[in-house]
Amino acid sequence: MSKAKGKKKAKRKSAVKIFALIMAFALVVLLAAGFCFKGVLKFLYPVKYGEYVEKYSAEYNVPKELLYATISVESGFDPEAKSNAGAVGLTQIMPSTLAWLQTKTGDSYTEEDLKNPEIAIKYCAVFYSILLQKFGDVDASICAYHAGINAVSGWLKDSEYSPDGVTLTKTPSAATNHYLSKVKQAINVYNNLYKEEL
């Protein structure tokens, strides 16, 4: 083998080694970024109050990821949250909705009690159990949690919003469409981020 060919071969070997090192470094950086990104997502989408979510998810047959997603979107896990409309607590239940739901449970909690995470999560589960049973569709139930049962019942009767009277393709409310989109995104994050735990 000539010296020139030997040098070329050595250069090629050296280039392959450098390329392999660069690729290994890039892989390490990507893995670190992935772990970092996952950490950020877990911070943004926590699984706080897990004992209550577990308990009432099982008791009322409501998916855990739906409860977590609702808490995340409604209050960002702030038990003291109160909206301008008067919705209270982690799950932003209106006092009038609480009063109606208690006709089904026999409890006698007050508006102030909605700041208790357990009560807020319980009544979120109670409400969703009623909505899921009535509508048989998660999207319609999420929309009803936001806009009310009567609004969703009306939209389902309108072929512009529901082709089959069961599923909603959209709603006439931009706020409800946005809410549905946020809750569904949060559900997807919870399902992907905590698939082993939920």
C-alpha positions as CSV (number, residue, x, y, z in Angstrom):
1,M,0.0,0.0,0.0
2,S,1.3,3.4,-0.9
3,K,1.9,6.1,1.7
4,A,-0.8,8.3,0.1
5,K,-3.3,5.5,0.4
6,G,-2.3,4.8,3.9
7,K,-2.7,8.5,4.8
8,K,-6.2,8.5,3.2
9,K,-7.2,5.4,5.1
10,A,-5.9,6.9,8.4
11,K,-7.8,10.2,7.6
12,R,-11.0,8.2,6.9
13,K,-10.6,6.3,10.1
14,S,-10.0,9.5,12.0
15,A,-13.1,11.1,10.4
16,V,-15.2,8.1,11.3
17,K,-14.0,8.3,14.9
18,I,-14.8,12.0,15.1
19,F,-18.2,11.5,13.6
20,A,-18.9,8.7,16.1
21,L,-17.9,11.0,18.9
22,I,-20.1,13.8,17.6
23,M,-23.0,11.4,17.3
24,A,-22.5,10.1,20.8
25,F,-22.3,13.6,22.2
26,A,-25.5,14.6,20.3
27,L,-27.3,11.5,21.7
28,V,-26.2,12.4,25.3
29,V,-27.4,16.0,24.7
30,L,-30.8,14.8,23.3
31,L,-31.3,12.4,26.2
32,A,-30.5,15.1,28.7
33,A,-32.9,17.4,27.0
34,G,-35.5,14.7,27.0
35,F,-35.2,14.1,30.7
36,C,-35.2,17.9,31.3
37,F,-38.3,18.3,29.2
38,K,-40.0,15.5,31.0
39,G,-39.1,17.1,34.3
40,V,-40.7,20.4,33.1
41,L,-43.8,18.6,32.0
42,K,-44.1,16.8,35.4
43,F,-43.8,20.2,37.0
44,L,-46.5,21.7,34.8
45,Y,-48.8,18.6,35.0
46,P,-48.3,17.2,38.5
47,V,-50.2,14.3,40.2
48,K,-51.0,16.1,43.4
49,Y,-53.9,14.9,45.7
50,G,-53.4,11.4,44.3
51,E,-55.1,9.7,47.2
52,Y,-58.4,11.6,46.5
53,V,-58.1,11.2,42.8
54,E,-57.6,7.4,43.2
55,K,-60.5,7.1,45.7
56,Y,-63.1,9.1,43.8
57,S,-62.0,7.9,40.4
58,A,-62.8,4.4,41.5
59,E,-65.9,5.2,43.5
60,Y,-67.6,7.2,40.6
61,N,-66.0,5.3,37.7
62,V,-64.3,8.5,36.2
63,P,-60.9,8.2,34.5
64,K,-58.1,9.5,36.7
65,E,-56.5,11.4,33.8
66,L,-59.8,13.3,33.3
67,L,-59.8,14.4,36.9
68,Y,-56.2,15.4,36.8
69,A,-56.6,17.2,33.5
70,T,-59.7,19.1,34.9
71,I,-57.8,20.2,38.0
72,S,-54.8,21.3,36.0
73,V,-56.9,23.4,33.5
74,E,-59.4,24.7,36.1
75,S,-57.1,25.9,38.9
76,G,-53.5,24.8,38.2
77,F,-53.8,22.8,41.4
78,D,-54.7,25.8,43.6
79,P,-57.3,24.8,46.2
80,E,-58.0,28.5,47.0
81,A,-58.8,29.4,43.4
82,K,-62.0,31.4,42.8
83,S,-63.2,32.6,39.4
84,N,-64.9,35.9,38.6
85,A,-68.1,33.9,38.0
86,G,-67.9,32.5,41.5
87,A,-66.5,28.9,40.8
88,V,-64.5,27.7,43.7
89,G,-61.6,25.4,44.5
90,L,-59.4,22.9,42.6
91,T,-62.1,21.9,40.3
92,Q,-63.9,25.3,40.0
93,I,-67.4,24.1,40.9
94,M,-70.1,26.7,41.1
95,P,-71.9,26.8,44.5
96,S,-75.2,26.2,42.7
97,T,-73.8,23.1,41.0
98,L,-72.6,21.9,44.4
99,A,-76.1,22.3,45.8
100,W,-77.6,20.4,42.9
101,L,-75.0,17.6,43.1
102,Q,-75.7,17.2,46.8
103,T,-79.3,16.3,46.0
104,K,-77.7,13.2,44.5
105,T,-75.2,12.5,47.3
106,G,-77.1,13.6,50.4
107,D,-74.2,15.7,51.7
108,S,-74.5,19.2,53.0
109,Y,-71.3,21.1,52.2
110,T,-71.0,24.8,51.8
111,E,-69.2,27.0,49.2
112,E,-66.3,27.3,51.6
113,D,-66.0,23.5,51.7
114,L,-65.1,23.5,48.0
115,K,-61.7,24.9,49.0
116,N,-61.0,21.5,50.7
117,P,-59.2,19.4,48.0
118,E,-61.0,16.2,48.9
119,I,-64.4,17.7,48.6
120,A,-63.5,19.5,45.3
121,I,-62.2,16.3,43.8
122,K,-65.2,14.2,45.0
123,Y,-67.7,16.6,43.5
124,C,-65.7,16.8,40.2
125,A,-66.0,13.0,40.1
126,V,-69.7,13.1,41.0
127,F,-70.4,15.6,38.3
128,Y,-68.4,13.8,35.6
129,S,-70.1,10.5,36.5
130,I,-73.5,12.1,35.9
131,L,-72.2,13.7,32.6
132,L,-70.6,10.6,31.3
133,Q,-73.7,8.6,32.1
134,K,-76.0,11.2,30.4
135,F,-73.9,11.8,27.3
136,G,-71.9,8.6,26.9
137,D,-69.1,10.7,25.4
138,V,-66.0,12.2,27.0
139,D,-65.8,15.3,24.8
140,A,-69.5,16.1,25.3
141,S,-69.1,15.6,29.1
142,I,-66.1,17.9,29.2
143,C,-68.1,20.5,27.3
144,A,-71.0,20.1,29.7
145,Y,-68.6,20.6,32.7
146,H,-67.7,23.9,31.2
147,A,-70.9,25.2,29.5
148,G,-73.6,23.2,31.3
149,I,-75.9,20.2,30.6
150,N,-78.6,22.2,28.9
151,A,-76.2,23.9,26.5
152,V,-74.6,20.6,25.4
153,S,-78.0,18.9,25.1
154,G,-79.1,21.7,22.7
155,W,-75.9,21.5,20.7
156,L,-76.3,17.7,20.3
157,K,-79.7,18.3,18.7
158,D,-78.2,20.6,16.1
159,S,-76.6,18.9,13.1
160,E,-74.2,21.8,12.6
161,Y,-72.5,20.7,15.9
162,S,-73.3,17.0,16.1
163,P,-73.8,14.8,13.0
164,D,-75.2,11.9,15.1
165,G,-76.8,13.5,18.2
166,V,-74.1,11.8,20.4
167,T,-70.7,13.4,19.5
168,L,-69.9,17.0,19.2
169,T,-67.6,18.0,16.3
170,K,-67.5,21.6,17.6
171,T,-69.6,24.0,19.7
172,P,-70.9,27.5,19.0
173,S,-68.9,28.7,22.0
174,A,-65.3,29.7,21.4
175,A,-64.6,29.5,25.1
176,T,-66.0,26.0,25.4
177,N,-64.0,24.9,22.3
178,H,-60.9,26.3,23.8
179,Y,-61.6,24.6,27.2
180,L,-62.2,21.2,25.5
181,S,-58.9,21.6,23.6
182,K,-57.0,22.4,26.8
183,V,-58.5,19.5,28.8
184,K,-57.9,17.0,26.0
185,Q,-54.3,18.2,25.7
186,A,-53.9,17.7,29.4
187,I,-55.4,14.3,29.3
188,N,-52.9,13.3,26.6
189,V,-50.0,14.6,28.6
190,Y,-51.2,12.7,31.7
191,N,-51.7,9.5,29.7
192,N,-48.2,9.8,28.1
193,L,-46.3,11.1,31.1
194,Y,-47.7,8.8,33.8
195,K,-48.8,5.8,31.8
196,E,-47.2,3.4,34.4
197,E,-48.9,5.2,37.3
198,L,-52.4,6.0,36.1
